[in-house]
Amino acid sequence: MRQHRWSAWSGALVAAMLALSAPVALALDGDEILRQVDRRLNPESYEMYRKLINIEPDGRKKEFVLFSVKKGRDAMIALFLDPPSEKGRATLRLGDNMWLYIPNVGKPLRITSLQSVVGGVFNNADILGLDYSVEYKTEKAEQQGNNYLLDLKARTAAVAYDHLTMRVDRATLAPIEIEAYAASGLLIKTLRFKDIKDFGNGIKRPATMETDSPLYKGYKSVMIYANIKPRTLPDEVFTLDYLPRAGELR
């Protein structure tokens, strides 16, 4: 009888402990998932090459090649290498502030996140993108089969999109698709990530990002990534005075 009572009491205790721990075990830390997504996409400080392709409804294409460097959480430069008409142009982002340098024009010009220095569906916020966890916080995170679904809210009104829904592959922690919305709830664009590639240095991420928008029917833009690798740069590089010399970074 004592053995029976002990077994019953032990079983009840274990069941109670499991019940108490279950919510903790099942809870998802969306902000931590988002930070892991950022590190899967890029090192914190790096250099890379990208090709941007704008595709019009009639099939015509315009291509750009950019060399970019980023330092820490809020500093990035993108230098235009091609086409020849754009060569030497450079953009700088420091936090929410952005500038465009055009050779022989004088001092850099202020630009905004929703403008686009290349035209097409990608805007300056996409081209000079910071870590998602810098600009967004997670309002909801849930597991859906082999994916995580994150609902993200902009930390400030200066961010290009008011909120995002991000679908993340659970195995690789790489984004699969992002829907970007205005504060009104209007869908601005959808970003799709494809072609997982090993870039070395522990960087294994999508090599292609495509976007389209219900606001630009029939238009499509593609960003292809190459040669992503960690790089350490001094703070002086990310200044307006240095921007005309951005070509020296290659």
C-alpha positions as CSV (number, residue, x, y, z in Angstrom):
1,M,0.0,0.0,0.0
2,R,2.8,2.4,0.9
3,Q,4.5,1.6,-2.4
4,H,1.3,2.4,-4.3
5,R,0.8,5.7,-2.4
6,W,4.4,6.7,-3.1
7,S,4.1,5.9,-6.8
8,A,0.9,7.8,-7.1
9,W,2.3,10.8,-5.2
10,S,5.5,10.8,-7.3
11,G,3.5,10.5,-10.5
12,A,1.3,13.5,-9.5
13,L,4.5,15.5,-8.6
14,V,6.1,14.8,-12.0
15,A,2.9,15.7,-13.8
16,A,2.7,19.0,-11.9
17,M,6.3,19.9,-12.6
18,L,5.8,19.1,-16.3
19,A,2.7,21.2,-16.4
20,L,4.5,24.2,-14.9
21,S,7.6,23.9,-17.2
22,A,5.6,23.3,-20.4
23,P,4.8,26.9,-21.2
24,V,8.5,27.9,-20.6
25,A,9.7,25.1,-22.9
26,L,7.3,26.0,-25.6
27,A,7.7,29.7,-25.5
28,L,9.6,31.2,-28.4
29,D,12.0,34.1,-28.0
30,G,11.2,36.0,-31.2
31,D,13.9,38.7,-30.7
32,E,16.6,36.0,-30.2
33,I,15.4,34.2,-33.4
34,L,15.6,37.5,-35.2
35,R,19.2,38.1,-33.9
36,Q,20.1,34.7,-35.2
37,V,18.6,35.4,-38.6
38,D,20.8,38.6,-38.8
39,R,23.9,36.6,-38.0
40,R,23.0,33.9,-40.5
41,L,22.6,36.6,-43.2
42,N,25.8,38.5,-42.6
43,P,28.7,39.0,-40.1
44,E,28.2,42.0,-37.9
45,S,31.0,43.8,-39.9
46,Y,31.7,42.7,-43.5
47,E,32.3,43.5,-47.2
48,M,30.3,42.1,-50.1
49,Y,29.5,42.4,-53.8
50,R,25.9,42.6,-55.1
51,K,24.2,42.7,-58.5
52,L,20.9,44.5,-58.6
53,I,18.6,43.7,-61.6
54,N,15.4,45.8,-62.3
55,I,13.0,44.0,-64.6
56,E,10.2,46.0,-66.3
57,P,6.8,44.5,-67.4
58,D,8.0,44.3,-71.0
59,G,11.1,42.2,-70.0
60,R,13.7,45.0,-70.3
61,K,16.4,44.9,-67.6
62,K,18.8,47.4,-66.0
63,E,21.6,46.0,-63.9
64,F,23.9,47.6,-61.3
65,V,26.9,46.2,-59.5
66,L,27.7,47.4,-56.0
67,F,30.5,46.9,-53.5
68,S,29.4,47.3,-49.9
69,V,30.9,47.5,-46.5
70,K,29.2,47.5,-43.1
71,K,30.4,48.1,-39.6
72,G,28.5,47.2,-36.5
73,R,24.9,47.9,-36.1
74,D,24.3,51.2,-38.0
75,A,27.0,52.1,-40.5
76,M,27.1,51.0,-44.2
77,I,28.5,52.2,-47.5
78,A,27.6,51.0,-51.0
79,L,29.8,51.9,-53.9
80,F,28.6,51.7,-57.6
81,L,30.9,49.8,-59.9
82,D,28.7,49.4,-62.9
83,P,27.1,50.6,-65.2
84,P,29.8,53.1,-66.3
85,S,27.2,55.9,-66.0
86,E,26.9,55.2,-62.3
87,K,30.5,54.3,-61.5
88,G,32.0,56.2,-58.6
89,R,28.7,57.0,-57.0
90,A,28.5,56.0,-53.3
91,T,25.8,56.0,-50.6
92,L,26.4,56.2,-46.9
93,R,24.0,55.2,-44.1
94,L,24.5,56.1,-40.4
95,G,21.5,55.0,-38.4
96,D,18.4,56.5,-39.9
97,N,20.4,59.0,-42.0
98,M,21.4,58.4,-45.6
99,W,23.5,60.3,-48.2
100,L,24.3,59.9,-51.9
101,Y,27.7,61.1,-53.3
102,I,27.8,61.9,-57.0
103,P,31.3,62.7,-58.5
104,N,31.7,66.3,-59.6
105,V,28.5,67.4,-58.0
106,G,29.9,68.7,-54.7
107,K,28.9,67.7,-51.2
108,P,26.8,64.5,-50.6
109,L,23.0,64.8,-51.0
110,R,20.5,63.7,-48.4
111,I,18.3,60.8,-49.4
112,T,15.5,59.0,-47.7
113,S,14.8,55.3,-46.9
114,L,11.8,55.1,-49.2
115,Q,13.5,56.7,-52.2
116,S,15.6,54.5,-54.5
117,V,19.0,55.3,-56.0
118,V,18.6,52.5,-58.5
119,G,14.9,52.8,-59.4
120,G,12.9,49.6,-59.4
121,V,11.2,48.0,-56.5
122,F,14.1,48.0,-54.1
123,N,14.3,51.2,-52.1
124,N,17.3,52.7,-50.2
125,A,16.3,50.9,-47.0
126,D,16.6,47.6,-48.9
127,I,19.9,48.5,-50.5
128,L,21.4,49.9,-47.3
129,G,19.7,47.5,-44.9
130,L,20.8,47.2,-41.3
131,D,20.3,44.2,-39.1
132,Y,16.5,43.5,-38.8
133,S,16.9,43.3,-35.0
134,V,18.2,46.9,-35.0
135,E,15.1,48.3,-36.7
136,Y,12.4,45.9,-35.5
137,K,11.2,44.1,-32.3
138,T,9.1,41.0,-32.3
139,E,5.5,41.3,-31.3
140,K,4.6,37.6,-31.9
141,A,6.5,34.5,-32.7
142,E,5.0,31.1,-33.5
143,Q,6.1,27.8,-35.0
144,Q,4.4,26.6,-38.1
145,G,5.6,23.2,-39.2
146,N,9.2,23.6,-40.4
147,N,9.1,27.4,-40.1
148,Y,9.0,30.2,-37.6
149,L,6.6,33.0,-38.3
150,L,7.6,36.4,-36.8
151,D,5.4,39.5,-36.6
152,L,7.8,42.5,-36.3
153,K,7.1,46.1,-35.4
154,A,9.3,49.0,-36.3
155,R,11.1,50.4,-33.3
156,T,10.8,54.0,-34.5
157,A,8.8,55.9,-37.1
158,A,11.9,56.5,-39.1
159,V,12.0,52.9,-40.3
160,A,10.9,52.3,-43.9
161,Y,8.2,49.8,-43.1
162,D,5.9,50.0,-40.1
163,H,5.7,46.2,-39.7
164,L,6.9,43.0,-41.2
165,T,5.8,39.4,-41.3
166,M,8.9,37.1,-41.6
167,R,8.9,33.4,-42.4
168,V,12.1,31.7,-41.2
169,D,13.3,28.2,-41.9
170,R,13.8,26.5,-38.5
171,A,16.7,24.3,-39.7
172,T,18.9,27.1,-41.2
173,L,17.4,30.2,-39.5
174,A,17.5,31.8,-42.9
175,P,14.5,34.0,-43.9
176,I,12.2,32.5,-46.6
177,E,9.8,35.4,-47.2
178,I,9.1,38.8,-45.8
179,E,6.0,40.9,-46.3
180,A,6.5,44.6,-45.6
181,Y,3.5,46.8,-44.6
182,A,2.7,50.4,-44.1
183,A,1.2,51.7,-40.9
184,S,-2.2,51.6,-42.6
185,G,-1.9,47.9,-43.2
186,L,-1.2,48.3,-46.9
187,L,1.2,45.6,-48.3
188,I,4.1,47.5,-49.8
189,K,6.2,44.7,-51.1
190,T,7.1,41.0,-50.6
191,L,10.8,39.9,-50.4
192,R,11.6,36.3,-51.2
193,F,15.0,34.6,-50.3
194,K,16.3,31.8,-52.5
195,D,19.4,29.7,-53.4
196,I,21.1,28.9,-50.1
197,K,24.9,29.1,-50.6
198,D,28.0,28.6,-48.5
199,F,30.1,31.8,-48.7
200,G,32.7,30.5,-46.3
201,N,33.7,31.9,-42.9
202,G,30.6,30.2,-41.4
203,I,28.3,32.3,-43.7
204,K,25.6,30.1,-45.2
205,R,22.7,32.1,-46.5
206,P,20.4,32.8,-49.4
207,A,22.3,34.2,-52.4
208,T,19.3,35.7,-54.1
209,M,16.6,38.1,-52.9
210,E,13.6,38.9,-55.2
211,T,10.9,41.5,-54.6
212,D,7.7,42.6,-56.2
213,S,5.0,45.0,-55.1
214,P,1.3,45.5,-55.7
215,L,2.1,49.2,-56.1
216,Y,4.3,48.4,-59.1
217,K,2.4,45.8,-61.0
218,G,4.5,43.8,-63.5
219,Y,7.8,45.1,-62.1
220,K,10.3,42.9,-60.3
221,S,13.8,43.5,-58.8
222,V,16.4,40.9,-57.9
223,M,19.5,41.2,-55.7
224,I,22.3,38.6,-56.1
225,Y,25.0,38.4,-53.4
226,A,28.6,37.4,-53.8
227,N,31.9,37.3,-51.9
228,I,30.5,38.1,-48.4
229,K,33.2,38.0,-45.8
230,P,34.0,39.5,-42.4
231,R,36.0,42.8,-42.5
232,T,37.1,45.3,-39.8
233,L,37.2,48.9,-40.8
234,P,38.0,52.1,-38.9
235,D,35.2,54.5,-38.0
236,E,36.6,57.3,-40.2
237,V,35.5,55.3,-43.3
238,F,31.9,55.9,-42.4
239,T,31.9,59.7,-42.7
240,L,30.8,62.2,-45.3
241,D,34.4,63.4,-45.7
242,Y,35.5,59.9,-46.6
243,L,32.6,59.1,-49.0
244,P,34.3,60.6,-52.1
245,R,37.2,58.2,-51.4
246,A,35.0,55.1,-51.1
247,G,36.6,53.5,-54.1
248,E,39.8,53.0,-52.1
249,L,38.0,50.4,-50.0
250,R,38.2,47.8,-52.7
